[in-house]
Amino acid sequence: MLSFITWTADPAIFSIGSREIRWYGLAFAFGFLIGYKIVERMWKNEKLDPAWLDQLLIYTMIGTVVGARLGHCLLYAPQYYLSNPIEILKIWEGGLASHGGTLGIMIAIYFYSKKISHKSIMWAFDKLVVPTGLVAAMIRLGNLMNHEIYGHATDAPWGFRFIDNLHQWKMGAAPVFTAPSHPTQLYEALCYLITFALCMWLYFRKEAFKKEGLLFGIFMICIFASRFFIEFLKNDQEEFEASMLINMGQVLSIPFVLAGCWFVYRALQKKN
């Protein structure tokens, strides 16, 4: 019978000189590529201007990366990064926050709607959220490969023993393993994939995009409610969270869930 899983995956696929090409980056890029293909299919389905699609990709990528990086730096370790602002640019060293990424996308889509599509922000959101669950799941698989963002110790047979001294291990030291812990990266990835499947079904089978804001609201509820509850199993990312009744990830999830409920309610109240 399986008692635990000893996880010894190398975060790097290969190296070019001193720079590593990591599974995290590949997963992120793969998620964006598949997401683009899905949105491209949606564009054809609604017979939209193809020129808008490439611009949407650019705005979304910039909003995601900048928002996620600033979200991590300013919400989880503001004193360090404000004292060392050049460190904010070192995205390759890790540190992206999904809540910041969400806000970054929202801001980017505001400018996209004003400058490119000249449609409502919600019109764009209802399309973007359909593949976003897949992208989020790929990112969490990247976290798994990086031996990061895992949960508390557990007696469950699917507990993972992660390498605690990852940097030293990469330099040739013997691995020091954590106690078997909840693989919360996989829990989140599964929830995000379910959200992705639901949004795909609602868009292509139920034409939910005709009720503006419905897809966006359902996405927000599913993603951030699952994030809220899984956070109970996670280790704190920063020391200051130890004194909090609920951690920073949960605090930031609550307004997104409430906003999602409002958009679903508003969409269902509208007549076609």
N, C-alpha and C positions, 0 to 999 in steps of 0.2 A: 504493500500500500504506500502511496506517495506521502512522505512526511513533510518535505519542503523542497524548494528548487534552489540550487546554487547557481546564481546568475554571474557568468564570467564573460559576457559579451564585451568586446572592445568597442568603445564609442566611435573609433575611427575606422573607416573603410580602408583607406590608404593615406600615405603622406606624400606631399610634394615639397621637398626641402624640409623646412621646419613647420610648414603649415599642414594641418590635418584636414582631410575631407571626411566629415562625420556623417553618420547615419541620420542624425538630427536634421542636418541641412538637406540631405537627400529626401527625407520624409516630408519636410516642409515644402520643398520644390515639387515633389510628386503630387502632394495634395493640391497645390495651386494649379498644376497642369491639368489634373483630372477635373478640378473645379471649373477651370476655364472651358473645358470641353462640354461640361454640363450646361454652363451658362450659354455657350454658343448654340447648343441645341434648343435652349429656351428662346434665344433670340430668333432662330429660324421658325420656331413654333408660333411666335407672335408677329413674325414678319417685321422686325425692327431694323433700324438703320445699322448696318454692320460697322460703320465708323465709330459708333458709340461704344461698341464692345471693347475694342482695344484700349480706348481711353478709360473705360471702367476698370480694366485689369491694372493699368498703371496707377490710377488713383487708389485702388484697393490695396495693392502691394505696398505702396508708400505709407498709406494710413495704418496698415497692419504692423509693419516693421517699426516705424517711428513711434506709434502709439504703444505697442507692446514693450518696447525698450524703455521709453520714458515712464511708462506705468510701473515697471519693475524698479527703476532707479529712484523715482520720486515717491512711490508709495511704500516700498519695502526697505529701502536703505538711503533715505534722502540726505542724511548728514554726510555719509561717505561720498556719495556722488556729487553733491554740491561742493564738497571740499576738493574733489578730484574730477572736475567736469570732463576731462579728456577720456576718462574711463567709460563714460556713457557711450562713446563711439565704438567700444570693443564688443560688438555684438557676438563675435565668434567665441567669446569666453563664456557665453551663456547669460541667462537673465532676461526672460520675456514674460510679461504678465498678460493673461488673457483679457482681464478687465480693461487694461490700458489699450490693448489691441482693438477691443470692441469700440471704445471711445474714439480711437484713432480713425477707424473705419467710418464712424458716424460723421466725424468732422470732414474727412475726405469726400464722403458722398454728398455732404452739403455743398461743397464747392463744385463737385461733378454735376449735381443737379442744376446749379446756377449757371455754369459755364458751358456744359455739353448737352445734356438731354432736355433741359428746360421743363422737366416734369417734377412731380413731387418727390421729396426724399424717400417717402415710403414706397413709391413705385420701384425705386432701385433696391431698397432693403428687401422687399419681398422676393426679389430675384437672387440677391447675394446670399441670403441665409440658406437657400436650398442646398448648395454644395458645402457650406461652411462647416457643417457637422463633420463631414469627411475630412476636411483640412484639419480641424481641431483634433480628431482622432489620430491622424498621422503625427501631429505634433506630440501628443502624449506617448505614442510609440517611440518617438525620438527621445523623450524623457526617460523611457524605460532603458533604451540603449545607453543613455548617459548615467545610469545608476542614480537618478535624482528624483525628487518629489515623490518619495514613497511614504508608506504609512507606518503606523505603530507596529510593534511586535505582535505576532499572532501565533496561535496554535493550529490554525487552519492548515490543512494539507497542501494548499496552494501558496503558502507563504514563500516569499523570495528572500534569499540571503544575498544582499547586494555588497559590492566591494566598497568598503568605507574609505580606504586610502587609495582612491583611484589614481591620483596624480603620481604617488610613489610607486604604485603597481605598474603604471605605464613606464616608469623609469627603471624597472627591474626588480623592485622589492616584492616580497611575498605578499599575497593579498590578505587583508584583514576584513573579514566578513561581518556584516550586521547580523543581529538575531533575525530569524525568519520574520518577515514583515509583510504587511498588506501591500500587494502590488497595485496601489491606487491609480497608477498610470493606466493599467488595463481596465480597472473599473470605469474610469472616466472615458477611455477610448470606446468601451462597449456602449455606454450611455450616449455618446456623441454619434456613434454609428446608427443607433436606433433612431435618434433624432433626425439624422440624415435620411434614413429610409422613410420615415414618416413625412418629412417635407417633400421628398421626391414623389411619394404617393399622392399627397395633397395637391401638388402642383400639376402633375401630368395626368392623374386619374380624376381628380375632383375639381380641377381648374380653380383652386383656392386663390390664385392671384387676382381673380376678378373681385374679391372682397379685400380691398386695400388695407394692409396692416395685419391681416389674419395670419399669414405665414410668418411674418416677423414676430408677432406676439407669441405664437406657439413655439417658435425657435427659442426665444428669450426664456420662456418658462421652462422648457425642457433642459436647456443647457445649464442655466444658472441654478435651477432647483436641484438638479443632480450634483452640480458642483458644491452647493451648500451642504448637502447631506454627506457627500464623500469626504468633505473637509474634516468631519468628526474623526475620521480614521487616519488623517494625515499628520505627520510631524510638522511642527511649526517651521516656517521658512526663515523667520527672523526671531531674535531673542525677545523683542518687545511683545510678541504675541503671547508669550507664556502668562502674562498678567491679564489677558483679555478673556472675557466670558466666552465669546466666539472669536475666531481668528479674523485676520484682515480679509482673506478670501471670502469668508462668509458675510462679513459686513458689506463688502462691495457687491456681493451677489444679490442681496435683498432688493435694492432699488431696481435692478434689472428684471427680477421676477415680477415685482409690482407693476413695472412699466409694461411687461409682456401681458399681464392680466388685463390692463387697461386697453391695450391695442386689440386684444381678442374681443373684449366686450364691445368696443366701439365698432369693430368690423362686422360683428354679428348683428348689431343694431341697425346697420345701414341696409337699405333695400338695394337690390341689383339695378 
